[in-house]
Amino acid sequence: MEAYGQILLIAMPAFFVLVLFEKFYGIWKGNDTVPLNDMISSLSSGMTNVTKDVLGLSLIVISYEWMVNQFELVQFEATWVTYVIAFIALDFAGYWTHRISHEYNLFWNNHIIHHSSEEFNLACALRQSISSIVKIFGIFLIPAAILGVPPQVIAIVAPLHLFAQFWYHTQHIKRMGFLEKIIVTPSHHRVHHAINPEYLDKNYGQIFIIWDKIFNTYQEEKEEIPAVYGVTRPVQTWNPIKINFMHLWLLIKDAWRAEKWVDKLKIWFMPLGWRPADVAKNYPVNKIEDVYHFEKYNPQLTKGMLIWSFGQLIALLFLLSYLFGNLATIGAPGIFYYGGFVFLTVFAYTELMDRNPNAWAWELLKVAYALYFVVNSGDWFELNKFLPGSVYIFVGYLVISAFFSVWFSLRKEKLELTNKLRMQ
């Protein structure tokens, strides 16, 4: 937990700088692929994901260490060969976990967040799940366990394997020559994120493209078929917490509404998109029929609201860095209370970006939640000891945050009235 937190103290600002670099590079080239509202939503999703992971809010069906103890036939020392084997084993496991999440209703809920952006950029790479509470990834590491790859090697290689999937989420890198035959490139992954019928359910590979070629899921990007991004049932929100659970909520409602008991059970394990016939007829859902002619989600936001939302993101990034750097000092259960504040903050300002008329209520709930801990302890989880006087800055931030969020919510209603009058 603490080691991963220390890694993230370096990784988070590095990813943030690279996302900003891509945006400014796109502006310079006249092809900005990183709209600010989409970027804020993606980065916010990334912060909720790393918070969940650092706090250990997951259940592993089978631990890798247990599998090594049960299945190992040989033992490897931690040499460079062992690390290479571990990397290949992780990639094999990643291919199948990724593929299953696309092919079955139940597992899609863990992955929908990653595909929810209707853009394709480095920021959307950070849209990672908080709903994957039960993880099956370890099951596919049985080959590594049989070979006796030490658990500590897997623990070191796993985050490197994950971070290595960041760079190819971009539209600015075209074809890469002979590398297209070996590794997953931006071209391959653009196909994977596309909702064009020709591209759906292809290129599941994470580092090596060879798995897709072996298991017949490979599709080359074609110039005459420009990729269109998103999901066929558009999420219609910037709130990453809502996105993480909307497919699960749909499955729950469909199972409840289905007339046949067999449908109530099998809906969870049917191919992605399957719904009971009676439910699909009586409760249709919004689905993109023509991928080349649909309106992207983009509620009208003033420049001030966008700047404010970006400011909230930056403030949360600093507060999150403090959490990750002081996990031992804060301790349990404090780190979990702190995590609750992170989730409430993201929920509040992304609801404002969605122009939810009740966004101000979520903001006031966040502020009240934080003030409860400040009033009861006279500090914000040892922040004042770390930086004397900082608790007053934190309280000032809460007051300013509440004021502007309520102001933007009320001003938003004023803007809607003005727009209606203009249309009449």
C-alpha positions as CSV (number, residue, x, y, z in Angstrom):
1,M,0.0,0.0,0.0
2,E,2.6,2.5,1.1
3,A,5.1,1.5,-1.7
4,Y,2.4,1.9,-4.4
5,G,1.5,5.3,-2.9
6,Q,5.1,6.4,-3.2
7,I,5.2,5.3,-6.9
8,L,2.0,7.3,-7.5
9,L,3.6,10.4,-6.1
10,I,5.9,10.3,-9.1
11,A,3.5,8.8,-11.7
12,M,0.5,11.2,-11.1
13,P,2.3,14.5,-11.9
14,A,4.2,12.8,-14.8
15,F,0.9,11.6,-16.4
16,F,-0.6,15.0,-15.8
17,V,2.3,16.8,-17.5
18,L,2.1,14.4,-20.5
19,V,-1.7,15.0,-20.8
20,L,-1.1,18.7,-20.9
21,F,1.7,18.3,-23.4
22,E,-0.6,16.4,-25.7
23,K,-3.2,19.1,-25.4
24,F,-0.8,22.0,-26.2
25,Y,0.8,20.0,-29.0
26,G,-2.6,19.4,-30.5
27,I,-3.4,23.1,-30.3
28,W,-0.1,23.9,-31.9
29,K,-0.8,21.4,-34.8
30,G,-4.4,22.6,-35.2
31,N,-5.8,19.3,-34.0
32,D,-6.7,19.5,-30.4
33,T,-7.9,16.0,-29.4
34,V,-8.2,16.8,-25.6
35,P,-11.3,18.9,-24.9
36,L,-11.0,20.4,-21.4
37,N,-14.2,18.9,-20.0
38,D,-13.3,15.5,-21.2
39,M,-9.8,15.8,-19.8
40,I,-11.1,16.9,-16.4
41,S,-13.5,13.9,-16.3
42,S,-10.7,11.5,-17.3
43,L,-8.2,12.7,-14.8
44,S,-10.8,12.7,-12.1
45,S,-11.5,9.0,-12.9
46,G,-7.8,8.3,-12.7
47,M,-7.7,9.8,-9.2
48,T,-10.7,7.8,-7.9
49,N,-9.1,4.6,-9.3
50,V,-5.7,5.1,-7.7
51,T,-7.4,6.1,-4.4
52,K,-9.3,2.8,-4.4
53,D,-6.2,0.8,-5.3
54,V,-4.0,2.4,-2.7
55,L,-6.6,1.8,0.0
56,G,-6.8,-1.8,-1.0
57,L,-10.6,-1.8,-1.7
58,S,-10.6,-5.0,-3.7
59,L,-11.1,-8.7,-3.2
60,I,-8.9,-11.1,-5.1
61,V,-10.6,-14.4,-6.0
62,I,-7.3,-16.3,-5.9
63,S,-4.0,-14.7,-4.7
64,Y,-1.0,-15.3,-6.8
65,E,1.1,-16.2,-3.8
66,W,-1.4,-19.0,-3.0
67,M,-1.2,-20.3,-6.6
68,V,2.6,-20.4,-6.5
69,N,2.5,-22.5,-3.3
70,Q,0.0,-24.9,-4.8
71,F,1.1,-25.2,-8.4
72,E,4.8,-24.5,-8.8
73,L,6.8,-27.2,-10.6
74,V,10.1,-25.4,-10.8
75,Q,11.6,-22.4,-9.0
76,F,13.1,-19.4,-10.6
77,E,15.5,-17.0,-9.0
78,A,14.8,-13.3,-9.5
79,T,17.0,-12.8,-12.6
80,W,16.3,-10.7,-15.7
81,V,14.9,-13.9,-17.3
82,T,12.4,-14.2,-14.5
83,Y,11.3,-10.6,-15.0
84,V,10.8,-11.2,-18.8
85,I,8.7,-14.3,-18.1
86,A,6.6,-12.4,-15.6
87,F,6.0,-9.6,-18.1
88,I,4.9,-12.0,-20.8
89,A,2.7,-13.9,-18.3
90,L,1.1,-10.6,-17.1
91,D,0.4,-9.7,-20.7
92,F,-1.2,-13.0,-21.5
93,A,-3.4,-12.7,-18.4
94,G,-4.2,-9.1,-19.4
95,Y,-5.4,-10.1,-22.8
96,W,-7.9,-12.7,-21.5
97,T,-9.1,-10.5,-18.7
98,H,-9.6,-7.6,-21.1
99,R,-11.4,-9.8,-23.6
100,I,-13.7,-11.3,-21.0
101,S,-14.7,-7.8,-19.9
102,H,-15.8,-7.0,-23.4
103,E,-17.7,-10.2,-24.1
104,Y,-19.8,-10.8,-21.0
105,N,-22.4,-8.5,-19.4
106,L,-21.2,-9.0,-15.8
107,F,-17.6,-8.0,-16.5
108,W,-18.3,-5.1,-18.8
109,N,-19.2,-3.0,-15.7
110,N,-15.6,-3.1,-14.7
111,H,-14.4,-1.7,-18.0
112,I,-17.1,0.6,-19.3
113,I,-15.4,3.6,-17.7
114,H,-12.3,3.1,-19.9
115,H,-14.3,3.3,-23.1
116,S,-16.7,6.0,-21.9
117,S,-14.9,8.9,-23.5
118,E,-16.0,10.0,-26.9
119,E,-12.5,11.2,-27.5
120,F,-9.2,9.3,-27.8
121,N,-6.3,10.8,-26.0
122,L,-3.7,10.2,-23.2
123,A,-6.2,11.4,-20.6
124,C,-8.7,8.7,-21.5
125,A,-6.1,6.1,-20.7
126,L,-6.5,7.2,-17.0
127,R,-10.2,6.3,-17.0
128,Q,-9.8,3.2,-14.9
129,S,-12.4,1.3,-12.9
130,I,-13.4,1.7,-9.2
131,S,-16.1,-0.9,-9.7
132,S,-13.7,-3.9,-10.1
133,I,-14.1,-5.0,-6.5
134,V,-13.7,-8.7,-7.2
135,K,-10.7,-9.4,-9.4
136,I,-10.2,-12.5,-11.5
137,F,-7.0,-11.4,-13.1
138,G,-4.9,-13.7,-10.9
139,I,-6.5,-16.9,-12.3
140,F,-4.8,-16.3,-15.7
141,L,-1.4,-16.1,-14.0
142,I,-1.5,-19.9,-13.4
143,P,1.3,-20.5,-16.1
144,A,3.6,-18.1,-14.2
145,A,2.7,-19.9,-10.9
146,I,3.5,-23.3,-12.4
147,L,6.9,-21.9,-13.5
148,G,7.5,-20.6,-9.9
149,V,7.8,-16.9,-10.8
150,P,8.2,-15.3,-7.3
151,P,5.3,-13.2,-6.1
152,Q,7.6,-10.2,-5.4
153,V,8.6,-10.2,-9.1
154,I,5.0,-10.1,-10.2
155,A,4.5,-7.2,-7.7
156,I,7.3,-5.2,-9.2
157,V,6.4,-5.9,-12.9
158,A,2.6,-5.4,-12.6
159,P,2.6,-1.6,-12.2
160,L,5.3,-1.3,-14.9
161,H,3.1,-3.4,-17.2
162,L,0.1,-1.1,-16.4
163,F,2.0,2.2,-16.9
164,A,3.3,0.9,-20.2
165,Q,-0.2,0.9,-21.6
166,F,-0.5,4.7,-21.3
167,W,1.4,6.0,-24.2
168,Y,-0.6,4.5,-27.1
169,H,-3.8,6.3,-26.2
170,T,-3.2,9.1,-28.8
171,Q,-4.3,10.2,-32.3
172,H,-1.0,12.1,-33.0
173,I,1.1,9.0,-33.6
174,K,0.2,7.3,-36.9
175,R,1.7,3.9,-38.1
176,M,5.0,2.7,-36.6
177,G,6.4,0.4,-39.3
178,F,7.6,-3.0,-38.2
179,L,6.6,-2.4,-34.6
180,E,3.0,-2.8,-35.7
181,K,3.7,-6.5,-36.0
182,I,5.1,-6.9,-32.5
183,I,3.6,-4.5,-29.9
184,V,0.3,-2.7,-29.4
185,T,0.6,0.7,-31.1
186,P,-1.7,3.8,-31.2
187,S,-3.1,2.5,-34.5
188,H,-4.1,-0.8,-33.0
189,H,-5.6,0.8,-29.9
190,R,-7.6,3.3,-31.9
191,V,-9.3,0.3,-33.5
192,H,-10.0,-1.1,-30.0
193,H,-11.6,2.0,-28.7
194,A,-13.7,2.6,-31.9
195,I,-17.5,1.8,-32.1
196,N,-17.5,1.4,-35.8
197,P,-19.0,-2.0,-36.7
198,E,-15.8,-3.0,-38.5
199,Y,-13.7,-2.4,-35.4
200,L,-15.9,-3.6,-32.5
201,D,-14.4,-6.3,-30.2
202,K,-10.9,-6.3,-31.7
203,N,-7.3,-5.7,-30.5
204,Y,-7.5,-6.7,-26.9
205,G,-3.7,-6.9,-26.5
206,Q,-2.1,-4.7,-23.9
207,I,1.6,-4.7,-24.8
208,F,2.0,-7.5,-27.4
209,I,-0.3,-7.6,-30.4
210,I,0.6,-11.3,-31.0
211,W,-2.2,-12.6,-28.7
212,D,-4.8,-11.0,-31.0
213,K,-3.3,-12.6,-34.0
214,I,-3.1,-16.0,-32.3
215,F,-6.7,-15.9,-31.0
216,N,-8.2,-14.2,-34.1
217,T,-9.2,-10.9,-32.6
218,Y,-6.9,-8.7,-34.7
219,Q,-8.1,-5.8,-36.9
220,E,-5.9,-3.4,-38.8
221,E,-6.8,0.3,-38.8
222,K,-8.1,1.4,-42.2
223,E,-7.7,4.9,-43.6
224,E,-11.1,4.8,-45.3
225,I,-12.8,3.9,-42.0
226,P,-12.0,6.7,-39.5
227,A,-12.4,5.5,-35.9
228,V,-15.4,6.9,-33.9
229,Y,-14.9,6.6,-30.1
230,G,-17.1,5.9,-27.1
231,V,-19.6,3.2,-26.3
232,T,-22.7,2.3,-28.2
233,R,-24.9,3.1,-25.2
234,P,-23.5,6.6,-24.5
235,V,-23.0,7.4,-20.9
236,Q,-24.1,11.1,-21.1
237,T,-22.2,12.3,-18.1
238,W,-18.8,13.6,-16.9
239,N,-19.2,11.9,-13.5
240,P,-16.8,9.0,-13.5
241,I,-18.4,7.5,-10.3
242,K,-21.8,7.3,-12.0
243,I,-20.2,5.8,-15.2
244,N,-18.5,3.0,-13.1
245,F,-21.8,1.6,-11.9
246,M,-24.4,2.5,-14.7
247,H,-24.1,-0.8,-16.5
248,L,-24.4,-2.7,-13.3
249,W,-27.5,-0.7,-12.4
250,L,-29.0,-1.5,-15.9
251,L,-28.4,-5.2,-15.3
252,I,-30.0,-5.0,-11.9
253,K,-33.1,-3.2,-13.3
254,D,-33.3,-5.6,-16.3
255,A,-33.1,-8.7,-14.0
256,W,-35.8,-7.3,-11.8
257,R,-38.1,-6.4,-14.7
258,A,-37.6,-9.7,-16.6
259,E,-40.7,-12.0,-16.4
260,K,-38.8,-15.3,-16.7
261,W,-36.7,-16.5,-13.8
262,V,-34.2,-18.0,-16.3
263,D,-33.7,-14.5,-17.8
264,K,-33.2,-13.0,-14.4
265,L,-30.2,-15.3,-13.9
266,K,-28.7,-15.7,-17.3
267,I,-28.6,-11.9,-18.1
268,W,-25.4,-11.7,-16.0
269,F,-23.4,-14.2,-18.1
270,M,-24.8,-13.5,-21.6
271,P,-22.8,-11.7,-24.3
272,L,-22.4,-8.0,-23.8
273,G,-25.5,-6.1,-24.8
274,W,-28.0,-9.0,-24.4
275,R,-31.3,-8.1,-22.7
276,P,-34.4,-10.2,-22.1
277,A,-36.8,-9.7,-25.1
278,D,-39.7,-8.5,-22.9
279,V,-37.4,-6.0,-21.1
280,A,-35.8,-4.7,-24.3
281,K,-39.3,-4.1,-25.7
282,N,-40.8,-2.4,-22.7
283,Y,-37.8,-0.5,-21.5
284,P,-35.7,0.5,-24.5
285,V,-32.3,2.2,-23.9
286,N,-30.6,4.9,-25.9
287,K,-28.2,3.3,-28.4
288,I,-26.2,4.8,-31.2
289,E,-27.5,3.4,-34.5
290,D,-25.4,5.4,-36.9
291,V,-21.9,6.0,-35.5
292,Y,-21.1,8.7,-38.1
293,H,-24.1,10.8,-37.2
294,F,-24.7,11.3,-33.5
295,E,-24.2,14.3,-31.1
296,K,-21.3,14.0,-28.6
297,Y,-22.1,14.7,-25.0
298,N,-21.2,18.4,-24.4
299,P,-23.5,20.3,-22.0
300,Q,-23.0,24.1,-22.4
301,L,-20.5,25.3,-19.8
302,T,-19.2,28.9,-19.5
303,K,-15.4,29.4,-19.6
304,G,-15.6,30.4,-15.9
305,M,-17.2,27.0,-15.0
306,L,-14.6,25.1,-16.9
307,I,-11.7,27.0,-15.3
308,W,-13.3,26.5,-11.9
309,S,-13.7,22.7,-12.5
310,F,-10.0,22.5,-13.6
311,G,-9.1,24.4,-10.4
312,Q,-11.0,21.8,-8.3
313,L,-9.0,19.1,-10.1
314,I,-5.7,20.7,-9.3
315,A,-6.7,21.3,-5.6
316,L,-7.7,17.6,-5.3
317,L,-4.4,16.5,-7.0
318,F,-2.4,18.3,-4.2
319,L,-4.6,16.8,-1.5
320,L,-4.4,13.4,-2.9
321,S,-0.6,13.7,-3.1
322,Y,-0.6,14.5,0.6
323,L,-2.6,11.3,1.3
324,F,-0.3,9.1,-0.7
325,G,2.8,10.5,0.8
326,N,1.5,10.2,4.4
327,L,-0.4,6.9,4.5
328,A,1.5,5.6,7.5
329,T,1.1,8.8,9.4
330,I,-2.6,9.1,8.8
331,G,-3.2,5.4,9.4
332,A,-6.5,3.5,9.5
333,P,-9.3,4.3,9.6
334,G,-8.3,7.8,8.7
335,I,-7.1,7.0,5.2
336,F,-10.5,5.6,4.4
337,Y,-12.3,8.7,5.7
338,Y,-9.9,10.7,3.5
339,G,-10.8,8.5,0.6
340,G,-14.4,9.3,1.1
341,F,-13.6,13.0,0.8
342,V,-11.8,12.3,-2.5
343,F,-14.9,10.6,-3.9
344,L,-17.2,13.2,-2.7
345,T,-15.1,16.0,-4.2
346,V,-15.0,14.3,-7.6
347,F,-18.7,13.6,-7.5
348,A,-19.6,17.2,-6.6
349,Y,-17.6,19.1,-9.3
350,T,-18.4,16.6,-12.1
351,E,-22.1,16.9,-11.3
352,L,-21.6,20.7,-11.7
353,M,-20.0,20.0,-15.1
354,D,-23.1,17.9,-16.0
355,R,-25.2,21.0,-15.1
356,N,-27.1,18.9,-12.5
357,P,-29.4,21.3,-10.7
358,N,-28.6,19.5,-7.4
359,A,-24.8,19.9,-7.8
360,W,-24.7,22.5,-5.1
361,A,-26.1,20.0,-2.6
362,W,-23.3,17.5,-3.3
363,E,-20.8,20.3,-2.8
364,L,-22.3,21.3,0.5
365,L,-22.2,17.7,1.6
366,K,-18.5,17.5,0.7
367,V,-17.8,20.6,2.7
368,A,-19.8,19.5,5.7
369,Y,-18.0,16.1,5.6
370,A,-14.6,17.7,5.6
371,L,-15.5,20.3,8.3
372,Y,-16.7,17.5,10.6
373,F,-13.2,16.1,10.8
374,V,-11.5,19.5,11.0
375,V,-13.8,20.6,13.9
376,N,-13.4,17.3,15.8
377,S,-9.6,17.1,15.5
378,G,-8.5,20.7,14.9
379,D,-6.6,19.5,11.9
380,W,-7.1,17.7,8.5
381,F,-5.5,14.3,9.0
382,E,-2.2,15.7,10.4
383,L,-1.9,18.2,7.6
384,N,-1.2,21.1,10.0
385,K,1.7,19.1,11.5
386,F,3.1,18.5,8.1
387,L,2.8,22.2,7.1
388,P,2.0,24.6,10.0
389,G,-1.0,26.8,9.2
390,S,-2.2,24.7,6.3
391,V,-5.4,23.8,8.1
392,Y,-6.6,27.4,7.7
393,I,-5.8,27.3,4.0
394,F,-7.8,24.0,3.7
395,V,-10.8,25.6,5.5
396,G,-10.5,28.6,3.2
397,Y,-10.5,26.3,0.2
398,L,-13.7,24.7,1.5
399,V,-15.5,28.0,2.0
400,I,-14.4,29.3,-1.4
401,S,-15.4,25.9,-3.0
402,A,-18.9,26.0,-1.5
403,F,-19.4,29.7,-2.5
404,F,-18.4,29.3,-6.1
405,S,-20.1,25.9,-6.6
406,V,-23.4,27.3,-5.4
407,W,-22.9,30.5,-7.4
408,F,-22.2,28.6,-10.6
409,S,-25.3,26.3,-9.9
410,L,-27.6,29.3,-9.6
411,R,-26.0,31.1,-12.5
412,K,-26.4,28.0,-14.6
413,E,-30.2,28.2,-14.0
414,K,-30.0,31.8,-15.2
415,L,-28.2,30.8,-18.3
416,E,-30.8,28.2,-19.1
417,L,-33.5,30.8,-18.8
418,T,-31.6,33.2,-21.1
419,N,-31.2,30.4,-23.7
420,K,-34.9,29.6,-23.6
421,L,-35.8,33.3,-24.1
422,R,-33.4,33.5,-27.1
423,M,-35.0,30.4,-28.7
424,Q,-38.5,31.9,-28.4
